[in-house]
Amino acid sequence: MIGNRVLCLVLALSGASGFSAPKTATVTASRTGRAAAKTVPRMGGPSGEYDYIIVGGGTAGCVLANRLTEDGTKRVLVLEAGSASYMNKLIRIPAGVLRTFKNPKFDWIYDSEKSAECHDRSIYLCRGKLLGGSSCTNVLLYNRGDKSDYDGWAADYNLKSWSGDQCLPYFKKAEDDYRGNSPEFHGQGGPIAVSDVRYQNPLSKTFLSACAEAGASRFNSDFNDWSIGQEGYGRFSVMERKGERSSSAKEYLEPAMGRKNLQIIQNAQVGKITFDGKTASGVDIQWGNKAVSASLAAGGEVLLSGGAINSPQTLMLSGVGPAEHLQQHGIEVVKDLKGVGENLQDHPAAVVSFECTPEHKGISPTSIIRIGGTGLTNPLPIAKWLTQKSGVLTSTGCDHGGFFKTSAAGDSPDLQMRFLAAKAVSPDGMGSFTNFRKTAGHADGFSFQSIAARAHSRGSVKLASTNPADKAKVETGYLRDERDLETIREGLKLGRKIAASPAFDQYRGQEVYPGAHVQSDADLDAYIRGSIHTSNALVGTCRMGVSSDSDAVVDEELKVHGVSGLRVVDASVMPRIPGGQTGSSTFMVAEKAADMILGNENVVLSVPKAVSVSSNNDGGDSKAPANTPDLALP
């Protein structure tokens, strides 16, 4: 049995054409459990009226679906435009992310508009195309940012209920800490597992020693402990439970799937929100080849959770947004809100990469997971993951690094560095992820990805047409603010300094990117502009703010200004990007929003109640939901 499953995964991770693997385990409703554990049909269309219609079953949408159905009194509909493939092995295995980027089964595959600041290049932007959204396709890092990030929301945007002290309980509520961190800043028993990766490459250990030798700040044992601050180098926490991805779909949505008051419809493209005057009344949906609609009960709400690209797009298609832009597309204006689609923020990045010396051939994970000199997957790491949930496949490759202050920094670090124990395939870091599967005989090496962690540049999202199936136009705005360029430039220099330390002497070969010939600030800047890429942290396009703030889209309770029965709950509401991976912040936002929607004044730390599961000897504790479509490997 293990041998067959190893073969299936070898073929899948190698990208064998036309390969279809056996189905994964399935969750079944308990025959001995509570009455609410009846399997909910998920293939039927909308029927009757709903208290809450959640548009987008991604990171935030799954949180809302669970919390809003907990007491059984509210009828909730989740509409997801993608699939239910969150239990696919390529999602469950952390290293499977190498095969999810630019994979149309899992990724919407956005490309930005070209810009002069990026040498007339489009930027590839990954957006999760399945239940769980980008929590299924990110690199799993769990970094919240500093307390000052959220105190800044409160002070600079007059959002008093979103200070660090107000947000911390919701970070803790979402968390199941496996690292034994300080209970003052970490939660236990929450849905999302936070742990160390069950693998450490020798080059990653060398990175930690090299940072010490280079005088790169200090060792930081917990980047999420606000009492000691974020600055320093160390191991990043990851959202993994016993070697598997801990996604929003698995940890929040799956436990709620047995509830009678929850309905989930996949492959459902919401065309627009319908209004009765200025009150949301439901949504229009394209479901396969059918045009259907879903209606709200009296006092009900539509909750937009499509993310920083799709939430503003849906608002604008519904007549909520900049009036002039809507009128250009012939859309009737329900509410003129000029901030919809503006204020887009991300974490832009660039890399320095080195080859290893010949005597260390085979040291990089890129060699370990391959049969030497070929593009075929090595079965041994797969067997180790299947039997022990450990080894190289439990790592996405960038779980060591640090946060540092450059000359462009304010009070908090402006630079995040991710260390990868592998040579870059291309100077575009996302290109390395997406093109690695096409390579064979890839040389060993190591890389430093420098990220503007608190970027100042702003972009936007605009409609391309009135067809909801047409992707919105995304302008990243990268490098419009020279401070971001300075941060990344200084990061490249720091990467070179760390690589030059004695700890790396035995491993260090030639510099591949940008190359030793690229030395002046002007040349480094040109390299950055020609290779800059995303760190997948898009936020801000429906930002919070008070009613007198003309650029704000939602208020402190995430209600859309000027209309009723409509909220936005996802990363798009963040007014300023936190200096960490925004997946953790999105969990916090959704948990806090659920309490606001339900009128709960106090935080109750609780774990979503699950239906019973049955195993098919899958070798782990992860199961797929009942009535889920085939979850075969691609």
N, C-alpha and C positions, 0 to 999 in steps of 0.2 A: 504493500500500500504506500509506504513512504517513498519507495523507488518510483512508482508511477507519478506521485505528486511532484517529486523532484524533477522528473522529465517534463511534466507539464509546465513547471515554472521556468525551467531552462529554456524551453521553446518560447514561452511568453516574453521573458526578459530579454531574450535574444532577438525578439521581433520577428519570429517565424511567420511567413506569409500564410494567411488563411487558417491559422491555428485556432482551435476552439477547445478550451479545457473543460473538464467536468465542473458541474455546479458546486458552489460552496455550501456550507451548512445553512439550514434555515431555522428561523425562530418559529415556534408554534405556540398557539394560545394554550395555557395550562388548563387541563381538564379538572384539576383539583384546586385551582386558584380562585381568586375572587371573581365575582360576576363580571366586573369590568374588563376582565382579561379575554374578552371575546375579540377574535380577529376582525379588524375593520376592513371592509372591502375598499381597495385603493384604486381599482380600475374604473369604477363608475364615475359619471359626471356629477357636477354639483346638483344638489336638490334641496328644496326648502330654503330657509334663511339661516344665516350664521351670525353669531355674536362677534366673531373676529375672522377676517379674511387676511391671511398672511401671504403677501406676494413675494415669493422667493424663499426656497427651502434651504438656504445657505447657512453660514455660521450663525448669524443672529436669528434667522427664521426658525431653526431647529430648537434653539433655546426658548423662544416664545411659544412654540407649539407645545412643548412640554409644560412649561410653567402655567400657561393659560388654561390647560385642560386638567390640571392636577386635582381640583376639587370636584370635577365632573359636572359642574353646573353650566359651563359655557360651551357652546358648539363652535368648533374651530375648523376652518378649511385652510390647508396649505397648498399653494400652487407653485410648482417647481417646473421651470422650462426645460431643465435637463432630465437626467435619468436617475435611477435608484441604485447606481453601481458602486456605492460606497464600501461594499464588502468585497469588491474585486481584490485579488491578491496584490495587484499593483498599487492599490491604495493602502492596504493593510501593512505591506512591507515598506518601511521608511525609505529604503533605497529605490523602491519602485518609482519614486518621483522622477527618476531619469527617463522613464517612459510615459509619464503623464503630460509633461510639457509638450505643447503643440500636438497633442493626441486628441483628435476631434471627439473621441468618446468621453473625455474628461475635461476638456478645455475649450472655452469659447474662442480662444486665439484672436485677441485683439491686436491690431497694429495702429500705432498712433499716427497722427498727421506729421508730415515732415516739418523740420524746423531748422532755421539757420544756425541756432545755438548748438545743434547736434549734427552739424555738417550735412544738412539736408537728408537726414536718415529718419526712417520710421523706427519706433521702439516697440518691440514685442511685449505685450502685457498678458500674462496668464490670468484667467478668471475661471474658477471651478464651475463645471457644467454638470452638476449632479447634486443630489441631496447631500448636505454638508458643505457645499460650495467650496471655497478656497481653503477651508480647514482640511479638505481631502487632498489638496494639491500643493500646499505650501511646504517649506522645509522644516516645519515643526518647532522652530525656535520659540521659546517662551521668555520674552523680555518685555516688561510692562512700561519701561521708561522710569523717569524720576518722579517723585512726589510733586516737584515743581512744575512738571508738565500739566498736571491737573489743577494745581493751585493757579497756574496761569490761565486756564480756562475760566476759573471762578473770578479772578481779578480783572483780566483783560476784556472779558466778554460779559461780565456781570452775571455769571452763571453760578450763583452761590451754592447750589446743591450739587455741583460737580467738582468740588475741591478734592484734593488728595484724600483728606479724611473721610469725605462722603463716598468716594469711589472705592476705597480700600476694602470695606466689607463685602462688596460685590465681586472684587477680584478673589477674595478668600472663599466666597460662596461657590464660585465656579470651580475651585481648585481641589484636587486630590494630590497633595504633596507626598512624593515618595522619597524625597531627599533628606528628610529630617531637619528642614529649615526652621527658622524662628517662627513659632505660632503667632507672634505679633503681626507678621506680614504674610503668613501663608495659611491656607485652609487645608483641612483633611476631610475626606469623605465626600467631597464635591464631585461633579461629573467628570471634569477634565483632568486626566492624570498628568502630573508634572514630575519628571525624573531625569536622571543622567542617562546618556546613551550607553548601552551595554557593549561598547567597543571603544577602544582607544588606539589609534594608529601610532607607531613609534615616531612618525614625523609630527604628530599633534603634541605628543609629550615634549618633543624637542622645541616646538614653538613656545611652550610655557617657559622652558629654560632660557630660550633666546630672548624672550621679553624681559626676563630678570636681568640678563647680561646687558641688554641694550638700555636699561634704565627706563623702560616703558611703563611708567606709573607703578602700580602695585598689583599683587595677586588679589583677586576678588573671588571669594567663595560663593557669593550669592548676589547676582546683579539685581535681584528684586527685593533686597533688604534695604528699605528706604532709610534706615538709621545709619548705614555705612556709606551710602551713596553708590552711584553706578560706575564711577571711574575705575579702571583697572583691566586686567586680563585674567582669563580663566576658562572654565568649561561652561558653555551655555546650557541652561535647562531646556528640555524638549518635552513636547506633548506626546508622550508615549506611555502606554501601560504594558509592562512586561514585554517590551520589544516590539509592540505594535502601535501604529498610529492611533492616537486618541482624538477622533474627529467629533464634530458637533452632531453629525447624523448618528453615529454609533452610540455616543454617550448621552445625548439628550433625546433625539427623536425615536430611536429604536425602543427605549423603555416605555415610550408613550403609545406605541403602535397598537396596543391591545385595548385602548380606551374607546368606548362607544361614541364619545363626543368629539373625536378627532377623525377628519378625513383628509387624505393626502392624494393629490392628483399630480402625476409627473407628466413631462412632455406637454405642459400647459403654458402657452405663451400669452401673458396678459397684454391685451391691446391698449386698454385704457381703464382708468377709474371713472365710473359714472357718478353724476351728481344730480341731486334734486336741489336746484338753486346752488347754494354754496355748501351743501352737506353731502358727503360721500354716501352713495346708496348701494354700491356694489362694484363689480368689475366685469368687463367684457374679455372673453378668453378665446383664443384659437387653440383648439385641442385636437391635434391631428388634422383631419380635413373637416372638422366640425367647428362652427362658430357657436359658442354657448356663453352663458352669463351666470354669475353668482350674485346673490342679493344679501344685503345686511338686514338683520332684525332691527327693530326700533332701538336706538341707542348704541348700535353696533359700530365697529371701526374697521377700516382698512389699514393694515400695517405693512408699509413698504419696507422690504428687507432684501432688496436686489443688489445692494452694494453701491460703490461710489460711481459706477458707470450706469448701471441699469435703473437705479432709483430716480436719479434726475431725468433720465430718458422717459420713464413711465410718467413722471409728473408732467413733463412738457407735452407728451402725447395726450394727456388728460386735460390740458388747458391751464396748467399751473406752472408758471415760469415767466421769463422775460417776455413781455407783451410783444415787443417788436419782432423778436425771433419767432414767436409762435405765429404771428400774423404773416410772416414771410412764408410759412408752410401752410397757411390757410386753416389754422387751428383756432377755434373759438376760445377766447380768453375767459377762464373762470376766475383766476386770480393772478394779477401781475406781481410776480416775485422775481426781481432781477438777480437774486443770488442763486437761483436754481441752476446747477451745472457749473457754477464758478467755484474758485477756491480749491481746485484740485491740487492735492499734494501727494508726494511719494518720496521714497528713499532712493535716489539715484546713486549709481556705483560705477567703479572702474577697478581693474585688477593689475597687479604685478605678479608675474609667474616665472618660475624657474624649473629647469630640468634637473633631475638627480644625476649624480655621477654613475657611470656604468656598473660599478661594483654593488650598487643598491637596486639593481634591476629587480622588479617584482614587489617593491615595498609599498607602492601606492594602492589604495582600494580599487582604482581603475584596473590594475593588473590582477589583484586578488580575485575580483569577481568574474574575470575572464579566463578562458583557457589560453595559455600563452601564445601570443602572436596571432590570435584569431578574434573574431567578434562574437564568439560563442560564450554563453554564460557557464561559469564553473559550477558544477553541481554541488561541490562541498559546502560553500557558504549557504546554499539553499537548504541542504540537509540540516545544517546547524540551526538555521532559523526555524525550520519546521519542527525540529525535535527539542530545541532549547530556547528558542526565541532570543538568541544572542548572536554575536558576531558582526561582521562587516555590514550585513544587510540591515542592521538596526540603525545605521547612521545615514543621514542625507548628505554627509560629507563636510558640513560647515558648522559643526557644533563646538568648536573652540574659537576663541577670539577675544575681543575686548571692546571697551568704550574709552575713548581718549579725547583730550582737549588739544585742539590746534590753536594757532594764533587767531583763528576766526571764531573761537568759541565764546559763549557767554558764560553763565553760571554752571551750566551742565555740559557734559561732553557733546561735541558736535560731530564726532567721528565714531562710527562703529566699524570695527575690522573683523572680518570673518576669515579664519584660516582654513584652507582646504589642503589636505595631504595628497594633492593631485596636480598635474600640470594642466593648464588651461588648454582647451582645444582651439579656442579663438580668443581675441582680446575682449569680445563681448561675452560677459559671464553667463548670461542666459543662453547665448549661442553654444557655450561649452556644454551646458546641460542638455540642450536639444540636439546637438550634433555628435555627442559622444557615442550614441548608439550606432552611428554610421561609420565609426572608425574601427580599425583593426590594428593591433600592434602599437597602441598608444604608449608613448614614453612615460616613465615615472617622473614625478616632480612634486612641487608644492606651490601654493598660490596664496596671495593676500588680497582679499576683496575689500576695498575702502568705500564706505557708504556715508553719505551726508545724512546723519541720523536725525537732525532737526533742520531739515531743508527749509530755505526761505522762499524758493521759487514757487510760483503758482501757475496752474494750467486750467483747463476747462473741458466740459463735455457739452456738445451741441448735437442737435438732431441732424441726421443725414437726410431723412425723409419722414413721412408720416406712417410708414410701414414699420410696425414694432419688430419685425424680423430683420430689418436692416440695422447693422451695427451703428451705434452713435459715433460721431467724430470726436476723437480724444486728442487734445493738445496737452502733452505732459508739462510743458513749461520749463523743462529741465534747463538749468544754468542761466535762466533769465536774471537771477540774482547772483552777482559775482562771488558772494560769500560761499555759495555752494561749490563753485569751482575751486576756490581756495582750500576749502575743507578737504575735498577729494585729492587735490594736488599734494597737500601736506600728508595725506594718508598714504599716497604712493611712496613718498619719501620715507615715511615711517616703516612701511613694509620692506623697503630696501635696507633700511638700517637694521631691522630685526633679522633679515636674511643674512646680513653680513656678520652677525655675531658668531663667536667661536662654536656655539652649540650646533650650528648648521654647517660647519666647515667640511665634515665628512660627507655630507649629502649634496652640497650646493654645486650644481653645474652652471651652465650658461643661463643668463636671463633671457627668457623667450619673449615676454611682453612686459613693458613696451620695447625692451631691448636696451642694452647698455649704451647705445648711441643717443638715446633720448635723455637728455640731461637738463637743458635749460627749462625755466618755467614756461616759456612760450611753447617749447616742444612738448612738454608734459601736458599743457593745456590743449594743444592740438590733438594729442593722443586721447585725452579724456573726451573731447567733443566727438571724436570719431569712433569711440567704443563704449560710450556711456550706456548703461542699461538699468533696468528696474530691479528693485529688491522686493517687489510685489507687496506694497504697503499702501495702496490707494485709499485716500480718505478725503473728506471735506466738502463735497459738492452739494450737500444739503445741510449746511452747518447750522449749529445752534446759535441763538442770540435772542435778546429781548425784542419786544415788538417795535421799539424805537430804532432798532438797528436795521437799516434799510437793506443790508446785505444778508441778513439772517433768513433762513427758510423755516426752521422749526424753533419752538420755544424750549424752555427748560424741561418740559414734560414730553418733548419731541413731537408736539402737535404742530401741524403745518399752519403757519400764520395765515389768517384771513379766511380759512375754511374750517369746517367741523367734520368730525368722524374720520379723520385721516392723520396718521402719524408716520414718521420715518424712523426705523430702528435698525441701524447698521453703521458701518464705518463712515458713511457719508456725513453723519451728523457731527463728527469731531471737528471743532473749529480750527484746531492747530494740531499737526501731527505729533504724536508722542515720540520720544527718542528710544523706541523699542519696536519689536515686531507687533503689528497692529491687530493680529489675530487675538492676542490676549486681551487687548483693550476692547475689542468687539464683543467678546464674551461678557466682559464687565458691563458694557453699555446695554446689552440685551437683558442681562439679569436685572439691572437697575430699572430698565424700562418695564419689564414684566411687573415688578412691584408697583411702579407708578400707575400702570394700567389697571391693576387690580385694587389699587388704593391701599396697599399695605405700607404702613408707616415704619415698621420695624423689620429688619432683616432676619429671616429665619433660615439658618443653614440647613439645607435638606438635600438629599440625593434623590433624583428621579426614581420613581417606583417602576420596576421592570416586570414584564410578564415572564413566565418561566420559559426556559429554552431547552431544546433537545439537541444532542450532538450526533454528528455522523463521523466521529473520530477524526476531526479536522486537525488535531494536533495542537490546539490552543483553546482559549476560552472565548473566542469571537465567533458569533453566529450571525446569519443573515435573517432579515425579517420575513415573516410570513407573507405569501403572495407577492413577493418581490419578483420582478422579471428575471430572466436568466442573468446570473452574475458571472458568466464564463469569462475567462481571460481572453483578451483580444488576440 
